[in-house]
Amino acid sequence: MSVSESISNRIKYMPKGKPFVGAVFAPAGSRSAVNKALARMVLSGSLERVFHGVYMRPSKSEYTGKQIRANPIAVMKAVARARGETIQIHGAEAVRRLGLSTQMQVQPTYYTSGSTREIKVGSAVVRLRHVSRQRLQLAGTQVGVVLTALFYLGKTGLTEQSVRKMAYSLSPEEHKKLMACKMPKWMRAAWTSSAFEGES
């Protein structure tokens, strides 16, 4: 079976509109052969190149019939996953999700263990900002959301009310996981002095 045939057979089962990195086909052949096969599929219209090294099966809206653009956040996550990066939501988004703010980010920004950079998909831009591993603990979980919110609010921004509201968003088990995380002394002191601490 040729490299093109191997890739084509696998692509048939990939969901339309979901970005993926071309590197997933590395086992099919040499890098050059895989890239050439993908390039031919882009030219034929069976694949769409949405970012450097990122592709997706074209998808059309059932209502308008127009081709659906790739979701820039999905593209960013595909790239980060391929590079082995840890991704965490930005502190501003964390406090919004926790009901501590109503402001939405003008431009989507995420924390990453990788380099600070921007990913552009069409006119849309997603920013990635490098931060320390401490801010990326339990990324993708409710505990991670609370932790990044605590860092974002900072020593002077935390209030007993905000700490209590964040505490109520966690289950007793999640609360234990948060306490097991590495955090500054001021943060641990602010958290453990909340009214919720005595109830957990």
N, C-alpha and C positions, 0 to 999 in steps of 0.2 A: 504494500500500500504506500502511495506517495505521501509526501508531507502535506500537500494540499488536500488530498482525500482524507487523511487522518484528522486534519483541522476542521474540514467541512463537516465531517461526521459528528464531531464533538460540538460544533457550533449549533447544529440543528436542535440540540436539547437545551441550549442556553436561553433564558427568558429574554424576550424582546425589551429593549429600552433599559436594560441593566448593564452598566459599564463593567468592563473587565480588562485586566492588563494582558498584553500579548505574551508576556513571560509565562503565562500558565501553559503555553503550548511548547515550552522548551523541550520536553521529552520527545516531541514529534520529529525533531531533526536539529540541524545546526541553526545558530541564530540567524545567519544570512538566509537560509532556506525558509525559515519560519516567517521572517520579515517580508520576504518576497511573496510568499503565499498570502499573507495578510494584506499586502499592498494590492495584489490582484483582486482580492475579494472586495476591497474598498472601491476599486475602479468598476467592478461589476455591479456594485450597489448592494451586495449581500451583507456588507459590514459598513459601519460608519466610524471614522476615526474622530474621536471627540477631544483627545488631548494627546500629547506626546506619549506613545506607547500604550494608550488606552483606547479601547474599541467598544462597540455595542451593536447588537442587531437592530436595524432600523425599526421604529415603531410609529404607527400612525394613529391619530385620535379617531375614535369611532364616531365622534360627533362632527368634526370638521373635515376629517380626511387628510389633514395636514400632518407632516412629520413632527413627532414629538422630540423636543430638544433634550439632551442629556441633563440630568440633574447635577449641577456643579458640586453639591455636597457628596453625592454618591460617587462622583468621579474622584473627589479628594480622598474619600475613604478607601476606594479601590487602590489608589496610588500609595497611600499610607500603609495599607495592609500588605501590599507587595513588598514594601521596603522594611517591613517589620517595625513600623513606628507605633507608638502608643498615642492615641488621640483622646483628648478630653474637651468637653464644652468649655467655652470661655466663662469667666466669672460673672460677667454681665448677664449672660443668658441663664446661668445657674440661679442668680438671685431672682430673675424674672419667673423662672419655673417654680421657684419656691414661694412665690407670691409676695416677695419683698420689694419688688419694683414692677412697674408697668412698661418700662422703656424697652424697646426692641432694638437690636443692633442694626445700624444702617447697612453695614456690610458684614456678612457672616464671618466670624473669627473663631478659630479653635486653637487650643494649646496642643503642642506636639513634642515628642522626644526627638524629632528630627530637626532639620534646619528651618529657620524663619523664611517664609517665602509666600508667594501668591500663586494660586491655580486659577487660570482663566479658561472659561468655557463660553465661547461666544462673547457676549457683553457682560456676562456674570463673572464675579470674582469672589473667591473664597480665600481668606487669609489664614495662614498657619504661623503661629508664634511659638518659638522654642522656649520651654520653661524647664525648671528642674524636675527631677523624678518625684520629688516630694509632692508636687502639685498634680501629679498624674496617677497617684495611688487610687486603686479601685475604679479606674476610668470606665465609663459606660454603665455604672451602677448608681443607685440612689445615694449611696454613701459617698461616691465620688463627686456627685453633684453638690452635696452638702459641704464636702471638704473644699472644693474649688470656690464655693460661695464664701466660706469662712476666710480663705486667703484673699479673695477679692475685696471683701468688706474691710479687712484689716483691723488692726488693734484699736484704732480710733472710731471705726465705723460700726463695730459690733455693739448691740444693745441687748439687754436682758430679753426684751420682747422678740427681737430677731432670732436670738439663739433658741428661745423657747419654740418659736414657730418652726424652725429647722428641725429641732428635736422631735416634734410631733410628727414630722414627715417620715421618721424612721421607726422601724419595728425594734423591739428589744434586741433581737439578734443583730440587726444592722447597727444599732447603737454600740454594741460590743466591738463590731468590726471597725467602727470609727475610732473607738478608744485604742484600738491596737495599731492604728496608723501613726506614722511619725509626724509630729507637728510641733510648732514652737511652743514654749512654755506659756506665753500669754494666751495662745489660742486654747490650749487645754484647760487653763485656769478659767477662761471665760465660759467655756462649755460646761465644765463640771460645776460651776457656780449657778447654772440656770436652774429654774424651778423644776424642770423636767427630770433632772438628775436624781432627785429624791424619789421620783415615781417609777424609775425604770428598774 
